[in-house]
């Protein structure tokens, strides 16, 4: 079994196999071009987003700088997604981000990892698993999302968390490692931040 076949089957493979490179640098070049645009060049940015990402829904905003191993070739955005500055996509596998998600600065989505066994790392083995983020998820600044993770709809991930296990829908989760702290509840209709009262329902 060659490295491409191993990669497609989710098995460890040698990342320095030149047959795996494909058009990686072409997508990285497009990403760099996007990073050089001005915030006022809205139409140009929208055009480049659609040539860089695998999918981009309507009304998406991606602040610069944008970093990605494959130039976002394997990153899929739903509609109304907002991604703040300095996001990093290690997108050797596919990353799916649902509608209405908010991604804070300095978040890392890593689909790749290296085996613990030293001899495998010595021989340049890597593995990849996709990441799935549901709809209306808010991911706080500096969060690290590990390979193979799924985050359920409406959940909130606290700043600085390291997500090593799936997060269900409709919860608040944070920490290292990230753990569910509570469900989103009726209290969230009353308070928007700590003890600050919400008035939008009045």
C-alpha positions as CSV (number, residue, x, y, z in Angstrom):
1,X,0.0,0.0,0.0
2,X,1.5,3.4,-1.0
3,X,1.4,6.5,1.1
4,X,-1.5,8.1,-0.8
5,X,-3.6,4.9,-0.2
6,X,-2.6,4.9,3.5
7,X,-3.6,8.6,3.8
8,X,-7.0,8.0,2.2
9,X,-7.7,5.1,4.6
10,X,-6.7,7.2,7.7
11,X,-3.6,5.2,8.4
12,X,-0.2,6.6,9.3
13,X,1.8,7.6,6.2
14,X,5.1,9.3,5.3
15,X,4.4,13.0,4.8
16,X,7.6,13.7,2.8
17,X,6.4,11.5,-0.1
18,X,6.6,13.9,-3.1
19,X,3.7,12.3,-4.8
20,X,1.4,13.7,-2.0
21,X,2.4,17.3,-2.7
22,X,0.0,17.8,-5.7
23,X,-1.1,21.5,-6.0
24,X,-0.4,22.3,-2.3
25,X,1.9,25.3,-3.2
26,X,-0.7,26.7,-5.7
27,X,-3.2,26.9,-2.9
28,X,-0.7,28.3,-0.5
29,X,0.1,31.0,-3.1
30,X,-3.6,31.9,-3.3
31,X,-3.8,32.2,0.4
32,X,-0.8,34.5,0.5
33,X,-2.5,36.6,-2.2
34,X,-5.6,36.8,0.0
35,X,-3.4,37.9,3.0
36,X,-2.1,40.8,1.0
37,X,-5.5,42.3,0.3
38,X,-6.8,45.3,2.1
39,X,-9.9,45.2,4.3
40,X,-11.6,47.7,1.9
41,X,-11.1,45.3,-1.0
42,X,-14.3,43.5,-0.2
43,X,-15.1,42.2,-3.7
44,X,-11.6,41.0,-4.3
45,X,-11.5,39.2,-1.0
46,X,-14.8,37.5,-1.7
47,X,-13.5,36.3,-5.1
48,X,-10.3,35.0,-3.5
49,X,-12.1,33.3,-0.7
50,X,-14.0,31.2,-3.2
51,X,-10.8,30.3,-5.1
52,X,-9.0,29.4,-1.9
53,X,-11.5,27.5,0.3
54,X,-13.2,24.2,-0.7
55,X,-16.6,25.8,0.0
56,X,-17.7,29.3,1.2
57,X,-21.3,30.1,2.0
58,X,-22.8,33.6,1.7
59,X,-21.8,36.5,3.9
60,X,-18.5,35.0,5.2
61,X,-15.7,37.1,6.6
62,X,-12.2,35.9,7.1
63,X,-9.7,38.4,8.7
64,X,-6.0,38.3,7.8
65,X,-3.6,36.9,8.4
66,X,-4.9,33.5,7.4
67,X,-2.6,30.4,7.8
68,X,-3.2,27.0,6.3
69,X,-1.0,24.0,5.5
70,X,-2.9,23.4,2.2
71,X,-3.9,27.0,1.8
72,X,-7.5,26.2,2.9
73,X,-8.1,23.8,0.0
74,X,-9.8,21.3,2.4
75,X,-11.7,23.9,4.6
76,X,-15.5,24.2,4.1
77,X,-17.4,27.2,5.4
78,X,-21.1,27.5,5.8
79,X,-22.9,30.8,5.5
80,X,-22.5,33.8,7.8
81,X,-19.2,32.5,9.3
82,X,-16.9,35.0,10.9
83,X,-13.2,34.1,11.4
84,X,-11.0,36.5,13.3
85,X,-7.3,37.1,12.6
86,X,-4.5,34.6,12.7
87,X,-6.5,31.4,12.4
88,X,-4.5,28.4,11.5
89,X,-5.9,25.4,9.6
90,X,-3.7,22.4,9.4
91,X,-5.9,21.1,6.6
92,X,-4.3,17.9,5.5
93,X,-7.8,16.5,6.0
94,X,-11.2,18.2,5.6
95,X,-12.4,20.8,8.1
96,X,-16.1,21.7,8.1
97,X,-17.4,24.8,9.9
98,X,-21.2,25.2,10.0
99,X,-23.5,28.2,9.4
100,X,-23.3,31.3,11.8
101,X,-20.1,30.2,13.5
102,X,-17.8,32.7,15.3
103,X,-14.1,31.9,15.4
104,X,-12.0,34.2,17.7
105,X,-8.3,35.2,17.1
106,X,-5.5,32.7,17.2
107,X,-7.6,29.5,16.9
108,X,-5.9,26.4,15.5
109,X,-7.7,23.6,13.8
110,X,-5.3,20.7,13.4
111,X,-6.3,17.6,11.4
112,X,-2.8,16.1,11.7
113,X,-0.8,14.5,14.4
114,X,2.3,12.3,14.8
115,X,2.4,8.9,16.3
116,X,3.7,8.6,19.9
117,X,6.1,5.7,18.9
118,X,9.5,7.4,18.4
119,X,10.6,5.3,15.4
120,X,7.5,6.3,13.4
121,X,8.2,10.0,14.0
122,X,11.9,9.4,13.1
123,X,10.7,8.0,9.7
124,X,8.3,11.0,9.2
125,X,5.0,9.3,9.8
126,X,1.8,11.4,10.3
127,X,-1.9,10.8,10.5
128,X,-5.0,12.9,9.6
129,X,-8.6,12.9,10.8
130,X,-11.3,15.5,9.8
131,X,-12.8,18.1,12.1
132,X,-16.5,18.9,12.1
133,X,-17.9,22.1,13.8
134,X,-21.7,22.4,13.9
135,X,-23.9,25.4,13.3
136,X,-23.9,28.5,15.5
137,X,-20.7,27.5,17.5
138,X,-18.6,30.2,19.2
139,X,-14.9,29.2,19.6
140,X,-13.0,31.6,21.9
141,X,-9.5,33.0,21.3
142,X,-6.5,30.7,21.4
143,X,-8.4,27.4,21.2
144,X,-6.7,24.3,19.9
145,X,-8.9,21.8,18.1
146,X,-7.2,18.4,17.7
147,X,-7.6,15.8,14.9
148,X,-10.9,14.1,14.5
149,X,-12.9,16.4,16.8
150,X,-16.6,17.2,16.4
151,X,-18.3,20.1,18.1
152,X,-22.1,20.1,18.3
153,X,-24.5,22.9,17.3
154,X,-24.8,26.1,19.4
155,X,-21.9,25.2,21.8
156,X,-19.4,27.7,23.2
157,X,-15.7,26.8,23.7
158,X,-13.9,29.0,26.2
159,X,-10.7,30.8,25.4
160,X,-7.5,28.9,25.6
161,X,-9.1,25.5,25.6
162,X,-7.5,22.4,24.1
163,X,-10.1,20.1,22.6
164,X,-9.1,16.5,22.7
165,X,-12.6,14.9,22.8
166,X,-15.9,15.6,21.0
167,X,-18.1,18.4,22.5
168,X,-21.9,17.8,22.3
169,X,-24.4,20.4,21.2
170,X,-25.8,23.2,23.4
171,X,-23.1,23.3,26.1
172,X,-20.4,25.6,27.4
173,X,-17.0,23.8,27.6
174,X,-13.5,25.0,28.4
175,X,-10.2,24.0,29.9
176,X,-7.1,21.9,29.2
177,X,-8.3,19.4,28.3
178,X,-11.6,20.9,27.3
179,X,-14.5,19.6,29.3
180,X,-18.2,20.4,29.4
181,X,-19.0,22.8,32.3
182,X,-22.7,23.2,31.9
183,X,-25.6,23.2,29.5
184,X,-26.8,26.4,27.8
185,X,-29.9,27.2,29.9
186,X,-32.7,29.6,30.7
187,X,-30.1,31.6,32.8
188,X,-28.5,32.6,29.5
189,X,-31.8,34.4,28.6
190,X,-31.3,36.5,31.7
191,X,-27.5,37.2,31.8
192,X,-25.2,37.7,28.8
193,X,-21.9,38.0,30.7
194,X,-21.3,37.0,34.3
195,X,-24.0,38.9,36.3
196,X,-24.7,41.5,33.5
197,X,-28.4,41.3,32.7
198,X,-29.6,40.8,29.2
199,X,-32.2,43.4,28.0
200,X,-32.8,42.5,24.4
201,X,-35.9,40.5,25.3
202,X,-37.6,43.5,27.1
